[in-house]
Amino acid sequence: MKTRTKLLVAGGALVVAAVGGTAVAVAAVGGDDSETPITGEALERATAAALEHTGEGRVTETEVGDEDSYYEVEVTLDDGTQVDVQLDRDFQVVGDEVDGPGDDADGDD
């Protein structure tokens, strides 16, 4: 990811945190370089929808054009559980997948 893109994503996360009062750290940490993070107003709307769905947590990764939906927002809950919230183009939840703190990345225990 280019430095300018990283700065834009980080700046967008700070704006969302300041406006919504929610700590948001959005990055493609450990993600595939071909994944495109959500940015701008779409990031704000996707974050709000995902956090409303989970009821708690912080956004740790986002993606546009996920294989399961238009947007994917990864939320890490207070207990370490990760929830991948799937959203359509209108920011409506169309599914989710929960990975507990002890689960490995591919869902096999």
N, C-alpha and C positions, 0 to 999 in steps of 0.2 A: 504494500500500500504506500503510495507516495506521501511525503511529509505534508503537503498541502491538504490532501484528503484527510489525513489523520487529524490535522488541526481543525478542519471543518467539522468532522464528526465529534471531536472533543468539545468544540465550541457549541455545537448543537446540543450536546448532552448537558452542558452547563446552563444553557438557556432553558432547557426543559426542567432542570432541577430548580432553577431560580423561580420560574413561573409556576410550576406545579407543586413545589415544596417536596419533591420526591428526589432522592438521590438516584441518579441514573449514570451508569458507566457503560457506554456502548462502544464496543470494539469487536473486531473479528479475531479476538484472542484465541489462538490455537485453531482458528477456522481455516477452511480451504481458501486460498487466494482468489479463487474464482467467485466466491460469495460476495454479493454486493450488499453492504449495509444500508439500512433505511436511513434517510436523511431528511432534514427540513421539517416542514409541517407534518409530513407523513410519519416521521419519527415521533413527534409529539402525540399524534392521534393513536398510533400503534402502541406506544408506551402506555397511554391512558387506558386503552381497551384491555391490554394484557394484564395490567395491575388491577383493574377492576375485576377481571375474571379470576385472578388468583387471590385477591384480597390482601396481599402483602408481598414483600420482597423487593428486589431490585433488578433492573434489566441488565443482563450481562453480555448479551449478543443479539444482533438483529440480522435479518436477511430479507431481501426483496427477491421474488421469483423462486421461492423454495419449492422443492419437488412435491410437497404436500399441499401447498396453498400459495396465495399471492405474497403474503407477508408471514414471516415467522419471527416471534419474539421469545427469546430465552429469558426466563425469570428465575432467579435463585432466591428461594424462600429462606426465612430466618434459620431454619433447621438444616440448611444445606441442600435440600431437595431442589432439583431443577425441573422446571415445567416449560416445555416448548409449546407456546400458544400459537395456533394457526389462525390467521385472519384472512378474510377475503378482501377484495379491492375497496369495499365500503367499511372496512375495519370492524366487521362483525366476526365473532369467534366462530370458527367452523370445526374446531377440534383442538385437542391438546394431548400431550404425552408427558407423563411424569417419570422422572428418573430419580430414585432415592439417592441419598448421599453415599450408599455402599454399592450402587450399581455401576458397572463399567459402561463405557461410551456406546457400545453396540447393543446394550440392553440384555446381554447374556450375563447371568450370575454365576 
